[in-house]
Amino acid sequence: MLGNTGIEVSRLCFGTLTLGPLQANLPLEEGAEIIAHAIRRGVTFFDTAQLYGTYDRLRRGMEFAGRDDIIISSKTYAYDEKSALEAVEEARRETNRDVIDVFLLHEQESDLTLRGHRDALDALYSCKAKGIIRAVGISTHHIAGVQAATRLGLDVVHPILNIDGLGIADGTRAEMELAVKRAREKGLGVFSMKALGGGNLLRKADQALEYALGQSCIDSIAVGIQSIEELDANIGFWGSGAFTDEEKRTLSKKTRKLHIENWCTGCGACVKRCGQNALSLGCASVVCEHDKCVLCGYCASVCEQWAIKVV
């Protein structure tokens, strides 16, 4: 169960960011088939966002699988009533669903940012009252964000948490664990993100996932998936707690990185967008500090030249 929401989810949440234009940008039919395969294998929980551009893959994946009884969580950066309501209607229309199960305010940092988005939050709760959303919450890379969601008594929180504490913006892994534990004790549904650090922890994927699955205060774990092989490997690990030797070899060869094209103009838009402070302006273009980057790809959404991408 996802906290006290009454929503039942699979322990593995399929993160669709990796399928879309900010990352692998798989063709519609290919991405949809991976989603359909996940549904057939018993995955019931799918994470998307207005930013991700993956609603079409979810819709087609449900069509391929011949089922639409999955749980969908989406997110929006909306800060006022109008844009929040538009985001909800977009998600309903583009997924061909009357109800979006979970709707989150995207990347909230603290009480301060939630106050600034209060009108949007109230609009989401009005949608819940009408029955077109089942649960409302936030996604966050901040311990303070989890604490704010708990104080406000939101339905769901979607925090970053992994074995190395990679990407936590304002403290340590232990501090995030404590914040998440308190949120869960207060009845909030908790599903975590970046268990594999956006791909940075693939070299020790078995340890990273064992850690994530060992957190009793986490109801579901969102993992970005971009192939049927990755999907089957994750489902296998969720069932047995181990990867096969072949899966280990496949994962050890797989690498992901933030790639900056040589036509980058150094405008700095991506530097301002990066919540991890991993980007800076070099002599002629943007430079990435890879030890800080969690490979979310959000920087690509503000690049007018499409010169930056996770590959």
Solvent accessible surface area in square Angstrom, and as a share of the most:
residue,aa,sasa,rsa
1,M,118,0.53
2,L,0,0.00
3,G,8,0.07
4,N,122,0.62
5,T,32,0.19
6,G,48,0.46
7,I,0,0.00
8,E,126,0.56
9,V,19,0.11
10,S,22,0.14
11,R,76,0.28
12,L,7,0.04
13,C,0,0.00
14,F,0,0.00
15,G,8,0.07
16,T,0,0.00
17,L,14,0.07
18,T,8,0.05
19,L,0,0.00
20,G,0,0.00
21,P,43,0.27
22,L,5,0.03
23,Q,3,0.01
24,A,37,0.28
25,N,75,0.38
26,L,25,0.12
27,P,86,0.54
28,L,53,0.27
29,E,87,0.39
30,E,85,0.38
31,G,0,0.00
32,A,0,0.00
33,E,63,0.28
34,I,5,0.03
35,I,0,0.00
36,A,0,0.00
37,H,40,0.18
38,A,0,0.00
39,I,1,0.00
40,R,129,0.47
41,R,112,0.41
42,G,46,0.44
43,V,6,0.04
44,T,39,0.22
45,F,0,0.00
46,F,0,0.00
47,D,6,0.03
48,T,0,0.00
49,A,0,0.00
50,Q,67,0.30
51,L,47,0.23
52,Y,9,0.03
53,G,36,0.35
54,T,0,0.00
55,Y,13,0.05
56,D,45,0.23
57,R,19,0.07
58,L,0,0.00
59,R,59,0.22
60,R,65,0.24
61,G,0,0.00
62,M,11,0.05
63,E,99,0.45
64,F,76,0.31
65,A,21,0.16
66,G,66,0.63
67,R,101,0.37
68,D,87,0.45
69,D,91,0.47
70,I,2,0.01
71,I,20,0.10
72,I,0,0.00
73,S,0,0.00
74,S,0,0.00
75,K,2,0.01
76,T,1,0.00
77,Y,76,0.29
78,A,8,0.06
79,Y,142,0.54
80,D,48,0.25
81,E,101,0.45
82,K,138,0.59
83,S,35,0.23
84,A,0,0.00
85,L,59,0.29
86,E,88,0.40
87,A,1,0.01
88,V,1,0.00
89,E,75,0.34
90,E,48,0.21
91,A,0,0.00
92,R,55,0.20
93,R,153,0.56
94,E,57,0.25
95,T,1,0.00
96,N,118,0.60
97,R,30,0.11
98,D,110,0.57
99,V,45,0.26
100,I,0,0.00
101,D,4,0.02
102,V,0,0.00
103,F,0,0.00
104,L,0,0.00
105,L,0,0.00
106,H,4,0.02
107,E,39,0.17
108,Q,3,0.02
109,E,81,0.36
110,S,29,0.19
111,D,43,0.22
112,L,123,0.61
113,T,37,0.21
114,L,3,0.01
115,R,157,0.57
116,G,55,0.53
117,H,39,0.17
118,R,105,0.38
119,D,84,0.44
120,A,0,0.00
121,L,1,0.01
122,D,68,0.35
123,A,4,0.03
124,L,0,0.00
125,Y,62,0.24
126,S,46,0.30
127,C,2,0.01
128,K,71,0.30
129,A,93,0.72
130,K,150,0.63
131,G,41,0.40
132,I,33,0.17
133,I,2,0.01
134,R,98,0.36
135,A,0,0.00
136,V,0,0.00
137,G,0,0.00
138,I,0,0.00
139,S,1,0.00
140,T,0,0.00
141,H,13,0.06
142,H,36,0.16
143,I,12,0.06
144,A,31,0.24
145,G,0,0.00
146,V,0,0.00
147,Q,72,0.32
148,A,0,0.00
149,A,0,0.00
150,T,25,0.15
151,R,156,0.57
152,L,77,0.38
153,G,49,0.48
154,L,8,0.04
155,D,26,0.14
156,V,0,0.00
157,V,0,0.00
158,H,3,0.02
159,P,0,0.00
160,I,0,0.00
161,L,2,0.01
162,N,0,0.00
163,I,39,0.20
164,D,71,0.37
165,G,16,0.15
166,L,34,0.17
167,G,9,0.09
168,I,19,0.10
169,A,46,0.36
170,D,64,0.33
171,G,34,0.33
172,T,77,0.45
173,R,87,0.32
174,A,65,0.51
175,E,88,0.40
176,M,0,0.00
177,E,41,0.18
178,L,84,0.42
179,A,6,0.05
180,V,0,0.00
181,K,106,0.45
182,R,134,0.49
183,A,0,0.00
184,R,65,0.24
185,E,119,0.53
186,K,149,0.63
187,G,11,0.11
188,L,3,0.02
189,G,0,0.00
190,V,0,0.00
191,F,0,0.00
192,S,1,0.01
193,M,19,0.09
194,K,33,0.14
195,A,1,0.01
196,L,23,0.11
197,G,0,0.00
198,G,11,0.11
199,G,12,0.12
200,N,47,0.24
201,L,4,0.02
202,L,16,0.08
203,R,175,0.64
204,K,42,0.18
205,A,4,0.03
206,D,51,0.27
207,Q,95,0.42
208,A,0,0.00
209,L,0,0.00
210,E,119,0.53
211,Y,29,0.11
212,A,3,0.02
213,L,46,0.23
214,G,58,0.56
215,Q,32,0.14
216,S,112,0.72
217,C,18,0.11
218,I,5,0.02
219,D,23,0.12
220,S,0,0.00
221,I,0,0.00
222,A,8,0.06
223,V,7,0.04
224,G,37,0.36
225,I,0,0.00
226,Q,40,0.18
227,S,30,0.19
228,I,58,0.29
229,E,120,0.54
230,E,25,0.11
231,L,0,0.00
232,D,46,0.24
233,A,6,0.05
234,N,12,0.06
235,I,27,0.14
236,G,31,0.30
237,F,3,0.01
238,W,47,0.17
239,G,72,0.69
240,S,86,0.56
241,G,46,0.44
242,A,53,0.41
243,F,16,0.07
244,T,80,0.47
245,D,96,0.50
246,E,118,0.53
247,E,39,0.17
248,K,94,0.40
249,R,136,0.50
250,T,72,0.42
251,L,20,0.10
252,S,82,0.53
253,K,160,0.68
254,K,51,0.22
255,T,114,0.66
256,R,37,0.14
257,K,113,0.48
258,L,10,0.05
259,H,66,0.30
260,I,40,0.20
261,E,51,0.23
262,N,148,0.76
263,W,131,0.46
264,C,22,0.13
265,T,91,0.53
266,G,21,0.20
267,C,96,0.57
268,G,5,0.05
269,A,35,0.27
270,C,10,0.06
271,V,43,0.25
272,K,182,0.77
273,R,54,0.20
274,C,27,0.16
275,G,44,0.42
276,Q,25,0.11
277,N,114,0.58
278,A,1,0.01
279,L,12,0.06
280,S,48,0.31
281,L,100,0.50
282,G,36,0.35
283,C,151,0.90
284,A,85,0.66
285,S,36,0.23
286,V,7,0.04
287,V,75,0.43
288,C,16,0.09
289,E,75,0.34
290,H,104,0.46
291,D,112,0.58
292,K,84,0.36
293,C,12,0.07
294,V,1,0.01
295,L,5,0.02
296,C,23,0.14
297,G,1,0.01
298,Y,14,0.05
299,C,10,0.06
300,A,0,0.00
301,S,44,0.29
302,V,54,0.31
303,C,20,0.12
304,E,159,0.71
305,Q,95,0.42
306,W,140,0.49
307,A,2,0.01
308,I,5,0.02
309,K,62,0.26
310,V,3,0.02
311,V,86,0.49
